[in-house]
Amino acid sequence: MEKLAKLNHADQRCVLLLNLNNEKCQWDENFKALNWHCIHSTDTSKAIQHIKKNNINVAIAMISSAYQHCVFKALSRILKVKSNISWIAISCDNLFPEYLLASQHPTYFSDYHHLPVDWSKLGHTLGHAMGMAAMKADKPCDKKNGGLKNNVMLGKSTAIQHLNSAVNKIASVDATVLISGETGTGKGLCAHLIHAQSARKNGPFITVNCGALPTTLIHSELFGYDKGAFTGANKTYIGHIERADKGTLFLDEIGDLTLESQIQLLQFIEDRTIERLGGNHRRTIDCRIIFASHVDLESAVDKGQFREDLYHRLNILRIHVPSLREHKEDIKLLANAYLKLHKPAEAELSFSTTALETMFRYEWPGNVRELKNRIQRAVVMTDNTIINEQDMGIKAINDLSPKVKLVHQRVDIDTEVLLDAINRNNHNISAAAKELNISRTTFYRLIKKCKIKIKP
């Protein structure tokens, strides 16, 4: 029961529904089905009270032509109280997108929806908004609760200090950025930090995982489409690029785009204009573009898998995020910070000496992301106030040559790591292997060794 209570504590999610025009929204059961608790408010002052009382980070604003100015005024007031809330807009009268995206009006929303609500899509949007809110938190963690500082990557190592210095310099200019590094190193966080320190920090930050876009939907997702563009297009859809107007567009895993999509993207980079599918005029988009890839793009160019002209246009300012193996001296600092973030406020938890030693010797194939996930797991699984290496599910290899150590690390990777990677990637073996930074062949060998059954 105690462990279940910990899980319920971690799973509590509240969303504020700001409904100044008092639309009829009897959606409590819909939100409940999405594992969200909805708090309704028809008054700005009461909304602020709810936000403070419940530490709300995700909110929805109902907006219509008649109440648009009232909503914008309310949002401006609320953002002064808490600036890291991720806002989602629901239009009551097809107000979007022309008005909200017009240059004379500020962009508040990370995503837009119309009535009637598509609850499946809104569920995905809420999850994304929660992640964005966590990334742009005003003070994610101070010295009292973990040592994280605002607008910097956490770490005292030379590698991280150099990275923070580079981020600070690059944020001060508006040029295109390419972030390289292994999966799980924090490329997304690095992009957020650049945006947060830039002149565009009050604009939207739109993230697109290029590797997750279905090939047949890439164009419509990136560039959008007009009503009637194709069968089933019963309303205008604003693409990710257009949503980033006046802000930052973060294109993650750019190396996974098809060559055809690379051509379309290249044209946008050159003239900064787009045309929606089914549209008849081009729109100018003012945004900064940040690219990220764990793929070696130079090798991809040599193999004909990535366009050389596109590579030269995105490789203007380059940042490499080091793997956790390259700054192991930061592990204790990171581990304690993540422990503070994940443990219940009343719990007194710490790491054993052997756990810290094991963390230092472990190779961390999933990098900082794996460290964070394993600590979150340990908080739930431990039966004591002292967390050991078994709670985290890691093993270290001692007294071996580097080459033998790497072989054993990959062979002895535990079943849970494999299963977690498989589930996170919806049983896509190639994607799971890529996340753990091992070959597809090795991944299959480990699956067989651990006797894991894969869905057909």
N, C-alpha and C positions, 0 to 999 in steps of 0.2 A: 504493500500500500504506500509505503514511503517513496519508493521509486516511481510509482504511478503519479503521486502528487508532484514529484519533480517534473515529470513529463508534462502534466497539465499546466504547471506554472510556466513552462517554456513555451507551450502551445497557445497561450492566451493572446488573442489578437483583436484589437478594437479599431473600428473605423468610424470617423465622424461623418454624418450626413448633414451638410449645411443646406437648409431648405428655406431660404428667405421668402420665396414666393408661395410657400405653403402648398406645394403640389401634393397630391395624394400618393403616398409612397408606403404601401403596406408590404414591406420587403423583408421583414425580420426573419422569416423562415428561409428566404432565399439566401440571405447572408449566413444564417446558421448552417445551411447545407454546405457553404463554402468554408466553414470553420472560422467565421468572423462574427464578432458581436458588434452590432450597429447601434450607435448612439445618435439620436435625432436631435437637431437643434434648429429652431426658426428665428433665433436671435443671436446676434454677433457676440454680445457680452456673455451670454450663457454658453456659447460655443467655446469661448476662451476659457471659461471655468471648467468645462468638460475636458479640454485639452490639457490643462494644468493638472487636474485631479487624476486623469487616467493615463497621462503621459502618451497621448495620441501622436502617432507619427504619420498616419495615412488618413486622408480625408477626401470626401467627395462633395462637390458643389453642384447643386441643381441650378441651371442658368437658362434664362429665356430673354427674349428681346426686351420685354417690359422691365425686367429686373437686373439687366446686365450691369448697369452702373452701380447699383446697390451691392451686387456680388463682388465687383472689383474693389469697391471701397472696403468691404468687409475683409476680403483677402489681404489687402494692404495692411489693415489694422492687425489681423491675426499674425501675419508674417513678422511683424515687429515684436510680437511676444515670443514666437517660436518660428524660426526661419527654416528649419530642416524638415518641415512637413511636406510630404509628397502629395500633391493635389491631383485629383482626377475630375474631369468635368462630364456632366450628363446634360445634354441639351434637351429642352422640353419642346422646342419648336424649330428644329433644324437650323439653329443659329450658326453652326459651324460650317466651314472653317474660316470663311472670308473675314468675318468680323474679328474673331479672336486672333487670327494670324496677321491682321493688318499692322503695319509698322508703327502706327500711332498709339497702339495699345500694348501694354506689357503682357508677356507670356507667363502665365502662372502654372499651367497644367502640364503634367507629364504624359497624359493621354486623354482622349476624347471619346465619348459614347453618346448614342442617341436613344430615345425611347422608340419602341419598347426595348428594354435592356436585354442584351445577349449575355446571360449569366455565366456561360462558359468563358467567354472572352473577358468579362469583367473579373472573373476569378483569377485569370492569368495576370491581368493588369494590376490587381491588388497585391499579388505576390511580388511582382516586379517593383511596384511602388514602395513596398516595405523594404526591399533591398536597397533601393535608391536612398530612402530616408536614413537608413543605417550608415550608408556611405557618406552622406553630406551632413551628418550630425554636427551640431554646433560644437559640442565638447564630448567626443566619443568616450574619453576616459582621461581623467587627470591623474596627478600624482597619488591622490587618495585611492583611486580605484583602478590602477593598473599602469599608469605611466604613459599612456598614449597622448600625444600632443596633437593639437589641431593643425591640419594642413601639412603634415609630414608623415613619411613612412616611419614606423616604429623601429628603432635600432640604434645602437651606438657604434657599430662596426664601421670600419673605413668604407666598405662597399656601400652601406646604406647612407652614410653621410655624403658620399659622392653623388648618390642617386638623388637625395633630397636637394642638394645644391643644383643639380641639373634641372630638376623639376621647377625649382624657383626661378631659374634663368629663363627656361622655356615658357613658363606661364606668363612672363612679362611681354612676350611678343605674340603675334596672332598667326604665325605660320603653321603649316601642316606638320604633324608629329607622327613618327613611327615608333611604336614600343615593341621591343622584342623580348623574349624570355620564355622559359619553360612553362608548361601548364601549372597553374596553382601558385605562381610566384607573386602575384598581385598586380598584374598589368592593368586590370580594371580599376583598382584602387589608385594606381598611378595616374590614370586618365582623369579620374574624379578630382584628384589633387591639383592637376594642371588647370582644370576648369574652375575649381574653387578659388584659385589664386589669380585667375585671369580677369580681364575687364568684362568678360561675359558671365561672370559668376551669378548674376541675377537672372540670366536667361535659362532656357531649358537645357538639360543634359540628356540626350537621347542615345541609348545604347542599342546596338544591333549586333546580334551574334550571327555573323554571316554563315557559319557552319551549320546553324540550326534552321536556316531558311530553306524550305522545299524549292527545288529548282524551278518548278512551274509557277511559283508565287513570288520569286525574287523581285521581278520588276514591279508588280503591284504593291508589294510590301515596302519597297524602298521609295518608289515614286508616286504611289497612290493611283486612284482611278476615279473618273467621273461617273455620275449616275447614268446608267444605261450603256456603259462601256462594253458589257458582255451580259449574257444571260445570268440573272441572279444579282446583278449590280443594281440594287434598288435604292441605293443612296451613295453619296460621294464618300470616298475613303481617303483620308489624309495619310500619305506615306511617311515613313520615318524621317526621310530627309527634310521634308517640308515642316515637320514638327520641330526640327532643330533650328528653325529660323531665329536669328538673334541670340543663338546659344552655341552649344557644342554638339557635334555628331561624333559618337564613338563607334567605329566599325571594328568589332572584335573578330579575330580569326579571319582576317581578310584573305589569307592564303587559301581558304576553302571555297572562294567564289569561283564559279565557272568562267571560262574564257569569254563567253558571250556577255555575262554580267559585268565582267571587268571592262569591256568596251563601253557599256552604258555608263558605268561609273566614271570612266576616264573622261567622257564628254562633260559630265557634271563638274568634275574637278577643274576642267579647263575654262568653262564659261560660267559656272555657278548658277546655271538655270536648269529647270526640269520641266517636263511636260507629263501630266498625268495620263495614264492609259485611257484612251477614249477622248482626251482633251484636244483642243484646237489652238491653244496658245501656251507660251512658255512663261514660267514664273521664276523670278530671281530670288535665290535663297542666300541669305547672309549668315553663314555659320563657319565656325572653325571645325576642321576635321582632324580627329585623332584615330590612327590606325593601330591595330595590335595583331601580332601573329606569333605563334610558337613554331611555325614552319620557317625554315631557312629560305627566305625569299630569293636570295641570290642563287641558291641551288635550284629552286623552282623555276627561275628564269632560264637557267642553263638547260633544264629538262623540257622546256617549252610548256610548263604548267602555269606560268605566270607571265603576263605581258611585261616586256622590258620597259616600254614607254610609261606604263602605269607605275611600275616600280620606281622609276626616276622621279616621278611627280609626287609620290608619297614619301620618298626617302629624303626629306629636306632637313628636319631635325630628328635625330635618332637617340633613343634612350634604351638601354638594356637593363632589365630588372634581373638581378642575380638570383640564382637558385639558393635555397636554404643551406645547401651544402657549402656554399661560398661565404656564408656569414654565420657559421654555427655559434659564434660567441654571443649572438643575439637570442639564442633559443630560450635561455632562462627568462629573459625579459619578456619575450613574446608569450611564453607559456603562462607566466604569472598574469599578464594582461588579459589573455583569453580566459583564464580561470576566473578572473574578476567579472568578466562580461557574462559568463555562462552560469555561474553558480547562483543559487538563490541568495538573496540579500542577507538572510539570517544565518546561512551556513558558514562554518569555519572549516575551510578546506585548504590543504597545502600539498605540495609534492614531497615524496620521500627522496632521500639522497640518491638512492639507486635509480629511481624514476628519472631524475634529472640527468644522471650519468648515462642511462640508457638512451634518453632523448638525444644527448650529445653524440653518442656513437652511432645512432640510427642514421640511415642514408636519406630518409625522407623523399621517396620517389614522387610523392604528391606535393612536395614543398610546403609552403606556409598554410595552404588550404588544408592539407592533410593534418598538420599540427593542430589547427583550429578544430577540425572535425573530431580528432581523437580526444582532445581535451573535453569537448562537449559530450562525447560518449562516456568518458571517465566520470564526469560529474553525475551522470545518470546511473552508471554501473557500480560505482564504489559503495561499499558498505561501511566505510570508515571515514575518519576525518583526514586521513593521510592517503593520498592517491599514489598507487604504485604502478609499475610498468604493465602489470597484468590488467589493471583497470583500463589502460589505454590500448591494450592489445598490440604492443610492439615488442620486437625482439632486436637485440643488437648482436653484431658479429664481432668477436674480439680476436686479437692476435693472428690476423690473417694478412697476407699481402694484399695490396689494393685490388689486384686483378681477381684473386680468389674471393675477396670480400664482396666485390660487385656481383660475382656469379652466385654466391650464397644468398646475398640480399634478394636477388631476383627469384631464386628458387624457393627461399623460405618465406616469401611474402605471404601473409596469412590469408585464410579463406575470407575473413570479414572484409578486408581491403578490396579483394576481387569482387565480392558480392555488392559492396557499396558502389564501386565504380560501374558495375553492370547495371544496377538499378538506376543510378543517376543518369545514365546514358540510354535508358529505355531499351536495354539489351542490344545496343549497337556495339559490337565487339571492337570494331576499328576505333570508335570514339573512346571507349573505355580504355583500350590499350594506349591510346594517345594521351589520355589524362594521366595515366600512371607512368608515362614516358618509357614504355617498353614496346617491343615489336609485337605485331599481331601473332606471329608464330610462337613467341615466348608466352604470350597471354593464353593461347590455346593449350600450351603445354602445362601451364600452371592450373588452368581449369580442370584438365584431366587429372593432374596430380592431386588436387584438392577435391576431386569427385563432385564437381559442380555441374548441375544439369542446366543447359541453356534452352530457353524457349525456341521452338522452330520458327 
